Amino acid sequence: MKRLSILTIAALLLSTSAASAAEWTMHGALKNETAYFLSGEKRLDKLQNRLDLKPEASFGHGWEFRGRVLGWYDAAMDIEQTNATDLTPAIKQHYRTYLQSKEAYLLYGGDMFDFRMGQQQIVWGKTDGLRMLDIINPLDMREFMLDDFLDSRIGLWSARLNWYADIGGSQHEFEFIVIPDARPMQLAPTGSRWAFAQPAAPAGVAVTLQGGGEPSWRPADMEAGMAWRSNLDGWDLSLNWFYGWKDSPSLQKSLTPGLLTLTPVYQRMNTVGGSFSNAFGSLVLRGELAANIGEGINKNGVTPATSIGRTTTMNAAFGLDYTENNWRISPQFFIRYLPGWDNTIAEDQASGFVSLMISTDYLNEKLKPEIIGLYDWADGSWMLRPKLAYEFSDQITARLGGDIFGGSNGFFGQFDKNDRIYSELEYTF
């Protein structure tokens, strides 16, 4: 069970004792998520009963508290049989229960600036579904990238100052971030059906994965960032800089007779980039650019010195949103390019994704079909996500959907035997 942040617990306790000194509200949701695997070994993937609580308080004089706690019990881990491959006791324990604070911060809102201190999710960028500038908060990848980012982002203890200024008759926003709570991405447990494939080993060679030196709450591991935002001649623009740890590690290899040892290595990098968007009638053009300077990469060698390295990667995303008569059609194009590539690097010089989202609504916006497709044009794998939502009322929503994977390998193809259907029933309050 994940520990709750001290600030969240204190806020929940104070909600009764400090009621006379502050205005407290509690919003949230009760939700059931059920998913069943249609390919590979057919069985329940999850039977989650979730509680999402969002306490808020206003203390006056511009001070507020905002929090979010998410927890669940997954009954599928007790219904499905334990086995020695993808449902070991340790894997079941990882998925059975979850309790974590997602946000818990104090906010001061002034005329010229806002200041937030505590556990936060800080979101940058303009893209949907895939992250480029939105790299500040690491993700919990227990369900690959299928969970909503609001649920899978890991809240980080941080201080954030947003300063608003009128310069030359235009409004500008400057953001400054300091994060002492550096953390890596949380991957699915090794051996589970949502675990990433490990590098292939030569025939007759076993593979073992060691623990790595993860960044944590140490002064030497601190992260920092800055951003500028403005609207100039109808263009929403931003410039961004972030100095922090790459969320996913490189894998250092050490090959000895009969054994390949993999050691996760976490490395810092500078991310410099920006975003843009503008509306032209029913069309919105948007995009992001990002250069990762000193990004850690995997190499083809099998020794510590030849299996990992650093380089600069160039990343870009471009998207269109077309909205007309309750229809939204949104294609996106992503590219990753390594200018200093050579054949010792364990990825293509150019790679990326194409995505397409189509959605509409019927019955006075109660029935909402949607489909999202993503295609990895470097390895040929793909993912398709159809979904149908029906709003019985402002508080009760039901959803039916599927997650379908294709390709013999690659980013999406490694989950080709994880096709699933799911249902959701949510009550918000």
N, C-alpha and C positions, 0 to 999 in steps of 0.2 A: 504494500500500500504506500502510495506517495505521501510525503509529508506536506501538510498545509503550511503556507507562509504564516509567520508569527503575526504579521499585520492583519491578515484576513481573520484569523481566530480572534484577535483582539477586537476587531471591528464588530464581529458577530456578537461577542460578549457585551460590548458597550452599547449595542443596539437597544438593550433594555434599560441599563443603568443611566445612559446618557440621553434618553429620549427627551427629557425636558430641556436639554441644552442644544439639541440638534434635531433636524427633520430627517427621519430615516424612512427609506422605502426599500422594498424587496421585490424584485422581478425575477423571473426565471422560467423554467420549462420542465415538464415531465415528458419523457420520450422513450418509446420502445423501438429498438432497431434489431431486425431479424434478417439474417442473410444465410443463403444455402448454396453450397458449391454444386455446379452443374457438370463440371468436368474434373478430370483426375479422380481422386477418391470423393465420391458424392456424400456430403455430410453437412451438418450445420457449421457455418463459419462463426456466427455469433447469435446470441439471443440476449441482447443487452437491455437492461432497464436503467435509464439514466436520469439523474437529477442535476439540473443546472441552476445555480443560485447566483443572483446579481444584486448584492447589497449596495445601496448608495446612501450618502448622507450629505446634507448641507449644513455647515457650521456657521454660516454668515461671514460677512466681511471678505467674500470671495473664495473662501476655503470649502472644499468638498472632498469626500472620500468615494472612490469607486472600486468595486471588487467583483470577482467572479470565481466561483468554485464549481468544478465539474467532477462528478463521481458516477460510477456505475457498478453493477454486478452483472456478469455475463454467465447466464445459466447454461449456455452451450458447453462450457468447460466442465460441467458436472454431468451433462447428459451424454456427451460423446465419450467413447471408450478411450482410455489411456493406451498409448502405444510407445514404441521405442524410437519412432522417427519424428513425426511432426506434432505429436501431442504427448510429449513426455510430461512428467509431473512439474518440471521447472517451467515449461512452456505454458502449461495450463495455469500455473500460479501467476505468470506474467499477464495473462489475458483475463483471468477470472474477475479481479476487482481493480478499481482505479479510483483514486481520490487525489485531486491536485488543484491548487489555486492557479488560475490562469492570469488573473490581474488582481492587484491590491495596492492602490497608490493614492496619495494625497495630491490634490490639484488646487493650485491657486490661480484664479483667473483675474487678471487686471486689464486695464484699458490698453496698455502697450505690450503686455506679455502674458504668457501662461507658463506656469512651472509645475511639473509633475515629478514626484519622487516616490519610488516604490517599485513593485513588480508590474511590468507593463508589456504590452505588445505594440511594437513600433512598426508601422507598415509604410513602406515606400513603393513607388512604381505605379505603372499603368496597365500591366498585363494581367490576364486571367488564367488561372490554372497552373502556370509555370512561373517560377520565381527567377528574377534577374537582379533587380535592385532590392527586392524584398528579402534581404538576406540577414537582417539584424537578429531576428529571433530564430533559433533552430527549430526543427520540426521533430515531432514524435512520429516515426514512420512504422508504427506497429501494424498499420493497414496500408502499407505502401504510401501512395499519395491520394488515396480515395477519400479520406476524411476531409471535412471542411477545414480550411486553414485556420479559422477562428478556434477550432477544437484542437488541431494538431500543433499549432504554434506553442512553444514553451515560453512562458512569461519570464522575463529577466529583470532582476533588480537593477534599476537604472535611475538616473536623473536626466530630465529633459527640459530644456528651456526653449520656448517659441516666442520670438520677439517680432512684433509687427511694426513696420515703419512706412511712412509716406515719403517716397523719394522721387522728386521730379514729377509729382502729380500721380504717381503709380504706387499701388500698394505692394509691399514686399514682405515676405515672411522669411526669417532666419531661424534655423533650428540647430541646437547644440545638444549633443548626447554624450554622456559618460556612463559606461557599463562596467562595474566591478565584478559582476556575476557572469563571467564567461562560461558557456556550456556548449558541448557538441550536440549534434543531431543524435537522437535516440533511435537506433535501428531495431527492427524486429529481431527476436531471439534467433540465434543460429539454429537451423534445423526446422524452423516454423515455415508455414507455407508462404508467408510474406517476407521471408528473409531474402536478401540479395544473393545472387549466385556468387560463389567464391571463384577466384582465378583457377583455371585448370592446372592440374599437376601432371607431371609425366607418369606413365604407366608404372604401377608398383610403388608409387610414392604417396605416403599419407600426408594429410594437411592438418595443421594445428594452428589455432588462432590465439595469440597471446593478448593480455590486456595492455592498453597503451596509456601513455601519460596525458590524460585528458586535461584541457584547460579548466580552471575552477576559480574560486573566489580568492585570488591572490593579487597583490598590487602589480606583479610582473605580468599578469594575464589580462589586465584591464583593456577594454575596448573603447573606442571613441568614434564619433561621427559628426558631420555637419551637413546641412542642406539649405538651399535657397529656393524659394518658390515665388512665382509672380504670374500675373496675366498681362501679357504685352500684345496689344493689337489683336485680341481674341485668342491668343495662344496661351494655354496653361503650360508653364515651363518650370523645370526644376534642374538644379545642379546638385550632385550628391557626392560625398566622400565618406568612406567608412574604413577604419583600420581595425581589423579584428581577425578572429580565427575562422578558417574555412570549416564549415559545420561538419563535413564528412572528411574522414582521414584518408591519407595515402596509405598504401599497404607495403610496408617494407618486407622484403623476402630474404630468407636465408635457407639455402638448399644444402642439406647434408644427406649422406646415403640413407635413402628410404624415408626421408622426412623433409617437408617444406613448411617452414615456420613463417607465419604472417604476423607482423606486429603493426598495429595502427599507429601512424605518426600524424600528429596534428600540427599544422603550420599556419602562421599568420600571412595575411595578404592585405594590400591596399586595393579597395574598389573605388574607382573614379568614374562617374557617369552622369546621366541626366535623363529626364523624361519630357515628353511633349504631348499635347492633345489640342484639337480644335474641332469645332462643329461647323459643318457646311450643310445647312438644311437638315435633312434626315440622315446625313452621314457624319460620323465622328472618326477622325483620323488620330491615332495615338501610337506611341512607341517609346522605347527605352534603348539606351546605349550604355554599356558598362565595360570598362577595362579592368581586369583583375591582374594586378601587378604583383609578381612573386607568388602566384598561385601554386600550391602543391599539386603535383601530378604523379601518376603511376608510369613506370617505365618497364621495359620487357626483361630486364636483367633479373638474376636470381641471387644477387648478393645485396647486402644493405647499401652499398655505394652505387649500385647500378639499377636498383629497382624503384627508386623514387627520385624526384627532382623538383625544380621550380621553373616557371616560365611566366610570360605574360599572355593572357588570353583575351581576345576581343569578342564581345557578345552584343547582339542586337536583336530587338524584337519590334515588329510592326503589326499593327492591327487596325481593322475597320469595324465600326459598328453601324449597321443599317437598321433603322427603326421606322416602320411604316405600318399603319393599320394593325396594331397589336403584334406585329411580327418583329423579331430582332434576329438579324443574321450577322454573325461576328466571326470572320476569319482572322487568323493570326499566323505570323511566320517568325520563327526563331532561328538564329544562326550562332554558332560558336566557332571561332577561328583561332588557330595557334600560329602566329607569324613565324616563330622559330622552330617549327616542327621538324623532326627527323625520324628515321625509322626505329629509333630506340624508344620512342614514346608509345605507350599502350593505348592510344586512341587516334582516331582519324584527325587529319589536319582541319577538316571542316565537318561539322555535324550540326544537327538541329532538329526542329520539329515544325510541323504544320498542324494547326488546329482549326476546327470549325464548330461553332455553337449556333444552333437554331432553336428558337423558343417562340411561343405564342400563348394565347389564352382564349378560353371560351366560357360561355355561361356567366357573363358579367364578371370575368376575371376569377372565377372559382376553379375552373379546370385549366391546368397549366402544363402542357407537354413541353419537353425539352430534350435535346440530344446534343451530346458533345463527342467529337471524334478527335483523336490525336494520332499523328503518324510521324514516326522517327525516320526521316529520309536517309539517314546514314546507315542504319541496320535493317530497315524494312519492317520493323515491328510496329504494332498499332494498338490502340485501346478505344473502345466505343462505349459510351455511357448514356443510354436512353433513360428517361425518367418522366413519370406522370404524377403530378401533385393535384390534390383536390382539397379546397378549403371549405370545410363544413361550416365554419364560423370564423370570426376574427381570432379565436383562441385554439381551434382544433383543426389540424391539417394532417392528411394521410398522403403517403407517397409510395409508389411502386417503381422499381427501377432495376437495372442490370449493369454489370461491369463485365465486358467481354474483351479478351486479349487475343492478339494474333501475332504470329511470327515464331520461328523455331528457336530464336535466342534474342539477345539485345535487351534494351531497357524495358520494353513492354513484353516482349516475347518470352522472357524468362518466367513469366506468370501465365503462360498459355494454358496451364491446367488449373487455373484459379477462376475460371468464368463462374459468375454467381448472379443470383437474383436476390433482391432484398425488398423489404417493406419497412415503412416507418409510420408511427402514429405519435403525434406530438401535441401536447397541451401547454400553451403558454399562459403565464399569469403576470 
